């Protein structure tokens, strides 16, 4: 499938950029290195369930028959390509028998991919407390239930609350619940919904994640009181048109990177998620993992009333040592968050680098509270952050609950109303473009939401190329239990509870506050190192380092060594990373070395590779230090 989709036609996006619809293939590409004791062939047209299924001449016909054949390690299940096979394949609690290095493979034969239609079943492929499974070369679809009121086909169905293309589950139904060594390769997932068509939209118009509602998912690996999930490879998987998330992994252990009950060592490469109703991908307590060369387009999509309609392209929560690089995040939609990729609470060493982020309504950078040593570096952002909740077309589509878009959000938001951190954040060498044409019909978005709760933040060598003066987001000044309770972005701080008969506490017991400017000690505690950034509206005729950038930055913000001048972009009104290749070598080569924050107790600063980066966005060698993500006159590799 190929073609184009115009986002503007949905009535909520900025500009007229057209996103590509992902292409899929019908080829069998997985080459097995395993020797299987038994290969079972399933032919939905010529097969017969009285056959033994052990050759292409004697295939079985149905997946119901397959379920009665007592699958074990060493089995290979091959579905005839070019056919639709109705039902489900379930591998439940097979870890009670040791695999002894043997695998289970589920795939296709006959020169093309088979389609597994799991409509009316909890999953296309259900993997519960079963390790050493390979899923390859299939098409999976599960669009609702048997009829308008029935979501599951089996009357005694226990797992009836959600629908998944591939479900990976570690629970406590057996002692041997550690799930490991899972491969999903060259699989296409499309149209996954729990519900049948509905009259009223289920789209998100409130803050709650609403996980408990019935949704359709692509690949979902989850630990529910089990021992964990480890060593998962997902490559060349395409997920299209699901009501919730495309790919998700969720642990249930501690948030310190420890193994018990968590997810560890997940590798996601060359995958695509297109028009998911929720986030494209999400990782929760998923450690020592990476996501590379993936594309997520229009997460939070609402083209079907059954979709959630909110979601960043990707977001992490409670993850330790997670690398995201060479990805494209584009067209994220929804009332809050909805950045290309954002780092939610409780993470450590999450690094986003060499990624293209464009036309995401919520913004480009979002690092929230209780995060440590997280980084965005050497990325390109084009016309992100266009969400404007005061705009009537937006309200008609999303409702009135939500937050305005913001390009760079670094604040201490967490489950507590009080802000904590983030701690030791490194944001450097990003090229951030926001054009009037690309953002139309909206005004330029908010740019900096840098909360006073920060403890160590480097903001250096970035290009902020905006046609209008940067704006700052709202600030909330509250007072509780005799101290400030701020969510402030204006370099002011609460000094006491406001007085007056009409001053009342909110549901959490905090009061509106009087405010004052932060003092030098409080500013120093923030550890904000903001210098050597390049601004389109920099005014070299200013009288000192503060007023020189007054045209470019909101009140209260400054840059210790602001830069001005024209980078000489190849096409500043373009939408591709190569459009932002600069030609002004004299300007771009004015970069500075990134310092190790004084408050940072780690030896590395940025976990993956340290602070010094040797290659630019396109892989060109960097000589010295540069400004922005791309070397002058870069070669696209």
C-alpha positions in Angstrom: 0.0 0.0 0.0 1.3 3.4 -0.9 0.2 7.0 -1.4 -0.2 10.2 0.6 -2.5 11.6 3.3 -3.1 15.3 3.7 -3.2 16.1 7.4 -4.8 19.5 6.9 -7.9 17.8 5.6 -8.6 16.6 9.1 -9.1 20.3 10.1 -6.7 20.5 13.1 -3.1 20.5 11.7 -0.8 23.3 10.7 0.5 23.7 7.2 -0.2 21.5 4.2 2.6 18.9 4.6 1.6 15.5 3.3 2.7 12.4 5.2 3.6 9.3 3.4 1.5 6.2 3.9 3.8 3.3 4.8 4.6 0.7 2.2 4.3 -3.0 3.1 5.5 -6.1 1.4 4.0 -9.5 0.8 7.3 -11.4 0.8 8.5 -14.2 3.1 11.9 -12.9 4.3 12.7 -14.7 7.5 15.4 -17.3 7.0 15.3 -19.8 9.9 18.5 -21.2 11.3 16.7 -23.6 13.6 15.9 -27.3 13.1 12.3 -28.1 14.1 11.1 -31.5 15.3 7.7 -30.9 13.8 6.4 -28.5 11.1 2.6 -28.1 10.9 1.1 -26.7 7.7 -2.2 -24.9 7.7 -4.1 -24.4 4.4 -7.5 -22.7 4.8 -8.6 -23.6 1.3 -7.3 -27.1 0.5 -6.6 -28.4 4.0 -8.6 -31.0 6.0 -8.6 -31.2 9.7 -8.4 -35.0 9.5 -4.9 -34.6 8.1 -1.9 -34.7 10.3 -0.6 -31.4 8.9 3.0 -32.5 8.7 3.5 -31.9 5.0 2.3 -29.5 2.4 0.4 -32.4 0.8 -1.5 -33.1 4.1 -2.2 -29.7 5.7 -4.8 -29.1 8.3 -7.5 -26.5 7.6 -8.3 -24.5 10.8 -6.6 -22.9 13.7 -9.1 -24.7 15.9 -7.5 -28.0 14.9 -4.1 -26.5 15.5 -5.1 -25.6 19.1 -5.8 -29.3 19.7 -2.3 -30.4 18.5 -0.6 -29.5 21.8 2.1 -27.2 20.6 5.6 -27.6 22.2 9.1 -26.2 21.9 10.6 -27.5 18.6 7.3 -26.9 16.6 7.0 -24.7 13.6 3.6 -23.5 12.4 3.3 -22.3 8.8 0.1 -20.8 7.4 -0.5 -20.9 3.7 0.3 -17.5 2.1 -2.2 -15.5 0.2 -5.1 -16.9 2.4 -7.1 -15.6 5.3 -6.9 -17.8 8.4 -9.5 -17.0 11.0 -8.9 -17.5 14.7 -6.0 -17.3 17.1 -2.7 -19.0 18.0 -2.1 -19.3 21.7 1.1 -20.3 23.4 0.2 -20.4 27.1 2.5 -21.5 30.0 4.8 -23.6 27.8 7.7 -22.6 30.1 6.6 -25.4 32.5 8.7 -27.6 30.1 12.3 -26.5 29.5 12.8 -25.3 25.9 16.4 -26.8 25.9 17.3 -24.2 23.2 14.5 -25.2 20.9 12.3 -22.5 19.4 8.7 -22.2 18.3 8.2 -20.5 14.9 5.0 -19.1 13.5 5.1 -17.9 9.9 3.9 -18.4 6.4 4.7 -20.7 3.4 3.9 -20.7 -0.3 5.7 -17.6 -1.5 3.5 -14.9 0.2 2.4 -13.8 3.6 -0.7 -15.3 5.2 -3.3 -13.2 6.9 -4.4 -14.1 10.4 -7.8 -12.6 11.1 -8.4 -12.7 14.9 -11.7 -10.8 14.9 -13.5 -11.9 18.0 -10.4 -13.2 19.8 -8.2 -11.5 22.4 -5.1 -11.8 20.2 -3.8 -12.9 16.9 -0.9 -14.5 18.7 -1.0 -14.9 22.5 2.4 -15.6 24.1 2.0 -16.1 27.9 4.9 -17.4 30.1 6.5 -18.9 27.0 10.0 -18.1 25.8 11.9 -18.7 22.6 9.2 -17.7 20.1 9.7 -16.4 16.6 6.8 -14.7 14.7 7.5 -13.8 11.1 6.1 -13.0 7.7 2.4 -12.6 8.6 -0.4 -10.1 8.2 -2.5 -9.7 11.4 -5.9 -8.0 11.6 -8.7 -8.0 14.3 -11.4 -5.5 13.6 -14.0 -5.9 16.4 -16.2 -8.9 17.4 -18.6 -11.3 15.8 -21.6 -8.8 15.8 -22.5 -5.3 17.0 -22.9 -6.3 20.6 -20.5 -9.2 21.0 -16.7 -8.6 21.2 -15.5 -12.2 21.7 -16.4 -15.4 19.9 -15.8 -17.8 22.8 -18.5 -17.7 25.4 -16.1 -18.6 28.2 -13.4 -16.1 27.2 -11.4 -15.0 30.1 -9.3 -12.4 28.4 -12.1 -10.2 27.0 -11.1 -6.7 27.9 -8.7 -5.8 25.1 -7.6 -7.0 21.7 -4.0 -7.4 20.6 -2.2 -8.4 17.4 0.6 -9.9 19.4 0.3 -10.2 23.2 3.4 -11.0 25.2 2.5 -11.7 28.9 4.5 -12.6 32.0 2.1 -13.4 34.9 2.0 -15.5 38.0 -0.1 -18.3 36.7 3.0 -20.5 36.7 6.3 -20.3 38.5 8.4 -20.3 35.3 7.0 -16.9 34.2 10.2 -15.2 32.8 9.5 -14.6 29.1 12.7 -14.3 27.0 14.1 -14.5 23.5 11.1 -13.3 21.4 11.6 -12.3 17.8 8.9 -10.5 15.7 10.1 -10.0 12.1 8.5 -8.7 8.9 4.9 -8.6 10.3 2.2 -6.2 9.1 -0.6 -5.3 11.6 -3.7 -3.4 10.6 -7.2 -2.5 11.9 -7.1 -3.7 15.5 -10.2 -2.7 17.5 -11.9 -4.3 20.5 -15.2 -2.7 19.7 -17.4 -2.8 16.7 -18.3 0.5 15.1 -19.7 3.0 17.6 -22.0 6.0 17.2 -20.2 8.3 19.6 -16.5 9.1 19.6 -14.4 7.7 22.3 -11.7 10.2 21.7 -9.7 11.6 24.7 -11.1 14.8 26.1 -9.8 14.4 29.7 -6.5 13.8 31.5 -6.8 10.2 32.4 -4.8 7.6 30.4 -8.0 5.4 30.6 -6.0 2.2 30.2 -8.9 0.2 31.5 -11.2 1.0 28.6 -11.4 -1.6 25.8 -8.8 -0.9 23.1 -7.0 -2.5 20.2 -3.2 -2.8 20.3 -0.4 -3.8 17.9 2.3 -5.5 20.0 1.9 -5.3 23.8 4.4 -6.9 26.1 3.5 -6.7 29.8 4.6 -8.0 33.1 1.6 -8.7 35.5 3.1 -10.2 38.7 5.4 -12.4 36.5 9.2 -12.5 36.6 9.7 -10.3 33.6 10.3 -10.0 29.9 13.8 -10.0 28.4 15.6 -10.1 25.1 13.0 -9.1 22.5 13.8 -8.2 18.9 11.1 -6.4 16.8 12.3 -5.6 13.3 10.5 -4.6 10.1 7.1 -4.5 11.7 4.4 -2.1 10.4 1.4 -1.2 12.6 -1.5 0.7 11.0 -4.9 1.9 12.2 -5.2 0.6 15.8 -7.4 2.2 18.4 -4.6 2.5 21.0 -0.8 2.0 20.9 1.3 0.5 18.1 4.0 -1.1 20.2 4.2 -1.1 24.0 6.2 -2.7 26.7 5.3 -2.4 30.4 7.1 -3.7 33.5 5.8 -3.8 37.0 8.9 -3.8 39.2 11.0 -1.0 40.7 12.0 2.1 38.7 15.7 1.7 39.5 16.6 -0.4 36.4 16.5 -3.7 38.3 15.5 -6.9 36.5 12.7 -8.5 38.6 9.3 -8.0 37.1 10.6 -5.5 34.6 11.3 -5.5 30.8 14.9 -5.6 29.7 16.9 -5.6 26.5 14.2 -4.7 23.9 15.5 -3.9 20.4 13.1 -2.2 18.0 14.5 -1.5 14.5 13.0 -0.4 11.1 9.4 -0.4 12.4 6.6 1.9 11.3 3.5 2.9 13.2 0.9 4.8 11.2 -2.3 6.5 12.5 -2.4 4.8 15.9 -5.2 6.1 18.1 -2.8 6.4 21.0 1.0 6.9 21.2 2.9 5.2 18.5 5.2 3.4 20.9 5.4 3.5 24.7 7.9 2.0 27.1 7.3 1.7 30.9 10.0 0.2 33.2 11.8 -1.0 30.1 15.5 -0.9 30.6 18.7 -1.3 28.6 16.9 -1.0 25.3 16.8 0.9 22.1 14.6 2.1 19.2 16.3 2.8 15.9 15.4 3.6 12.3 11.7 3.7 13.0 8.9 6.1 11.7 5.8 7.0 13.7 3.2 9.0 11.8 0.0 10.6 13.1 -0.1 9.1 16.6 -3.3 10.2 18.4 -5.2 9.9 15.2 -9.0 10.2 15.3 -10.2 9.0 11.9 -12.3 6.3 13.6 -14.7 6.9 16.6 -13.2 3.9 18.4 -9.8 5.5 18.7 -8.3 7.2 21.8 -7.2 10.3 19.8 -4.1 11.3 21.9 -0.5 10.4 22.0 3.1 11.4 21.5 5.0 9.5 18.8 6.9 7.8 21.6 7.3 8.2 25.3 9.1 6.6 28.1 8.2 6.2 31.8 10.4 4.7 34.5 13.0 3.6 32.0 16.8 3.2 32.6 19.4 3.3 29.8 17.2 3.7 26.7 18.6 5.0 23.4 16.4 6.4 20.6 18.2 7.3 17.4 17.7 7.7 13.6 13.9 7.8 14.0 11.2 10.0 12.4 8.3 11.3 14.6 5.7 13.3 12.7 2.1 14.5 13.0 1.4 13.6 16.7 -2.1 14.8 17.8 -4.1 15.2 21.0 -4.9 17.5 23.9 -1.7 17.2 25.9 1.8 15.9 25.5 1.8 14.7 21.9 5.4 15.6 21.2 7.3 13.7 18.6 9.0 11.9 21.5 8.9 12.8 25.1 10.5 11.6 28.4 7.9 11.2 31.1 8.6 10.7 34.8 11.2 8.6 36.6 13.6 7.9 33.8 17.4 7.8 33.9 19.8 7.9 30.9 17.2 8.2 28.2 18.8 9.7 25.1 17.1 11.0 22.0 19.5 11.8 19.2 19.7 11.9 15.4 15.9 12.0 15.1 13.6 14.1 12.8 10.6 15.6 14.6 8.1 17.5 12.5 4.5 18.8 12.7 3.9 17.3 16.2 1.2 19.4 17.8 2.5 19.2 21.4 6.1 20.2 20.7 9.6 18.8 20.2 11.3 18.4 23.6 9.6 17.3 26.8 11.5 16.2 29.9 9.4 15.9 33.0 10.0 15.4 36.7 12.2 12.9 38.5 14.3 12.3 35.4 18.1 12.0 35.6 20.7 12.5 32.9 18.3 12.6 30.0 19.3 14.2 26.7 18.1 15.5 23.3 21.0 16.2 21.0 21.7 16.4 17.3 18.0 16.3 16.3 16.1 18.3 13.7 12.7 19.8 14.6 10.4 21.4 12.0 7.2 23.2 12.8 6.5 21.3 16.1 4.3 22.6 18.9 1.4 24.1 16.9 -1.4 23.1 19.3 -3.4 26.1 20.3 -6.3 25.2 22.7 -7.8 28.7 22.3 -8.4 28.2 18.6 -12.0 27.3 17.8 -11.3 24.7 15.2 -9.1 23.0 17.6 -11.7 23.1 20.4 -14.3 21.7 18.0 -12.0 18.8 17.3 -10.4 18.1 20.7 -12.5 19.9 23.2 -11.4 22.6 25.7 -9.4 20.4 28.1 -5.7 20.5 27.3 -2.4 22.4 27.2 -1.0 24.6 24.5 1.9 23.3 22.5 5.5 24.2 23.5 8.7 23.5 21.7 11.0 22.9 24.7 9.4 21.8 28.0 11.7 20.9 30.8 9.8 20.8 34.1 9.3 18.8 37.2 5.8 17.6 36.6 5.1 14.2 38.2 2.3 12.4 40.1 2.8 14.9 43.0 1.5 18.4 42.5 4.9 19.7 43.6 7.5 19.8 40.9 10.8 17.8 41.3 13.6 18.1 38.8 14.4 17.1 36.2 18.1 16.6 37.2 21.1 17.0 34.9 19.5 17.4 31.6 21.6 17.9 28.5 19.9 19.6 25.5 22.4 20.6 22.8 23.1 20.9 19.1 19.5 20.7 17.9 18.2 22.5 14.8 14.7 23.8 15.6 12.8 25.5 12.8 9.4 27.1 13.1 8.2 29.0 10.1 5.1 31.2 9.7 4.1 29.3 6.6 4.6 25.9 8.3 2.7 26.9 11.4 -0.2 28.6 9.7 -3.0 29.3 10.6 -1.7 29.3 14.2 0.7 31.8 15.9 4.2 30.6 16.7 4.0 28.2 19.7 5.3 28.7 23.2 9.1 28.0 23.2 10.5 27.6 26.7 8.8 26.0 29.6 11.9 25.7 31.9 10.6 25.2 35.4 12.3 26.6 38.5 12.4 23.0 39.8 15.3 22.1 37.4 18.5 21.0 39.0 21.1 21.2 36.3 20.3 22.0 32.6 22.6 22.5 29.7 21.0 24.4 26.8 23.8 25.0 24.2 24.7 25.1 20.5 21.0 24.9 19.5 19.5 26.8 16.6 16.2 28.5 17.4 15.0 29.8 14.0 11.6 31.5 14.6 9.9 34.3 12.7 8.5 35.8 15.9 9.8 36.5 19.4 9.7 33.4 21.6 7.0 33.1 24.2 6.9 31.3 27.5 4.1 29.1 28.9 1.9 29.7 31.9 3.3 29.7 35.4 1.5 28.3 38.4 2.5 29.8 41.8 1.1 28.0 44.8 1.7 27.8 48.5 1.3 24.8 50.7 2.5 23.7 54.2 4.6 26.8 54.6 6.6 26.6 51.4 6.5 27.2 47.7 4.7 24.7 45.6 5.5 26.1 42.2 5.1 25.0 38.6 6.8 28.2 37.5 8.5 29.1 34.2 9.1 32.8 34.7 12.1 32.8 37.1 9.9 33.9 40.0 9.0 31.9 43.1 6.2 31.8 45.6 6.9 33.9 48.7 3.8 33.2 50.7 0.1 32.5 50.6 -2.1 35.2 49.1 -4.3 37.0 51.6 -8.0 37.7 51.2 -11.4 36.3 52.0 -11.7 34.8 48.5 -8.4 32.9 48.6 -9.3 29.2 48.8 -7.3 26.0 48.7 -7.5 23.6 45.8 -8.2 19.9 46.1 -4.6 19.2 47.1 -4.5 21.8 49.8 -2.4 24.4 48.0 -3.3 28.1 47.9 -2.6 30.9 45.3 0.6 32.6 46.2 2.4 35.9 46.3 5.4 35.9 44.1 8.9 37.4 44.0 11.9 37.1 41.6 14.3 34.2 42.3 17.4 35.3 44.1 21.0 34.4 43.0 21.1 31.4 45.2 17.9 30.0 43.9 19.0 30.6 40.3 22.3 29.0 41.0 20.5 25.9 42.4 18.7 25.5 39.0 22.1 25.1 37.4 21.0 26.6 34.1 23.8 26.7 31.5 22.2 28.5 28.6 24.7 29.9 26.1 25.9 29.8 22.5 22.5 29.3 21.0 21.7 30.8 17.6 18.6 33.0 17.2 17.0 34.3 14.1 15.9 37.5 16.0 19.2 38.1 17.8 19.9 41.8 17.9 23.6 42.5 17.9 22.9 46.2 18.5 21.8 45.5 22.1 23.6 47.1 24.9 24.5 44.0 26.9 24.1 40.2 26.9 20.6 40.4 28.3 19.0 43.0 26.0 20.8 41.6 22.9 18.3 38.8 22.7 15.3 40.6 24.1 13.7 40.5 20.7 14.1 36.7 20.5 13.5 35.5 24.1 10.7 35.9 26.5 11.1 38.1 29.6 13.3 36.5 32.2 15.3 34.3 29.8 18.8 35.1 28.7 21.7 33.6 26.8 25.2 34.1 28.1 26.7 34.1 24.5 23.9 34.4 22.0 24.7 34.1 18.3 23.1 35.8 15.4 23.4 35.5 11.6 22.0 33.4 8.8 23.0 29.7 8.7 22.2 29.6 5.0 19.7 26.8 5.1 19.2 24.9 1.8 15.4 25.6 2.1 14.2 27.1 5.3 10.6 26.6 4.3 11.1 22.9 3.6 10.0 19.9 5.7 12.9 17.5 5.3 16.1 17.3 7.3 18.2 17.9 4.2 16.4 21.3 3.8 18.1 22.4 7.0 21.7 21.8 5.8 23.5 25.0 6.5 26.1 26.6 4.2 27.5 29.4 6.5 30.6 27.6 7.8 31.9 30.6 9.6 28.8 30.8 11.8 28.0 27.1 12.2 31.6 26.3 13.3 31.2 28.6 16.4 30.1 25.8 18.6 31.4 25.3 22.1 32.4 22.2 24.0 29.5 20.9 26.2 30.4 21.2 29.9 29.8 18.5 32.6 27.3 20.0 35.0 28.6 20.7 38.5 25.7 18.9 40.0 26.2 15.8 37.9 27.8 13.0 39.9 28.1 10.6 36.9 31.3 10.2 35.0 29.6 10.4 31.6 27.0 13.1 31.6 25.2 11.5 28.7 25.2 7.7 29.2 25.5 6.7 25.6 28.9 7.9 24.4 29.5 10.8 26.8 29.1 14.5 26.0 31.4 14.6 23.0 29.7 13.7 19.7 31.8 12.8 16.7 29.2 12.7 13.9 26.4 15.1 12.8 22.8 14.3 12.0 23.7 12.8 8.7 26.8 10.9 9.9 29.3 13.4 8.7 32.4 13.8 10.8 32.4 16.9 13.1 35.6 18.9 13.2 35.8 20.8 16.5 32.4 22.0 17.7 29.4 23.2 15.7 26.1 25.0 16.3 23.0 23.0 15.3 22.7 19.4 14.3 24.3 19.5 10.9 27.8 20.4 9.7 28.1 23.1 7.0 27.4 21.8 3.5 26.7 18.3 4.9 26.5 15.2 2.7 23.3 13.2 3.2 24.5 9.6 3.7 
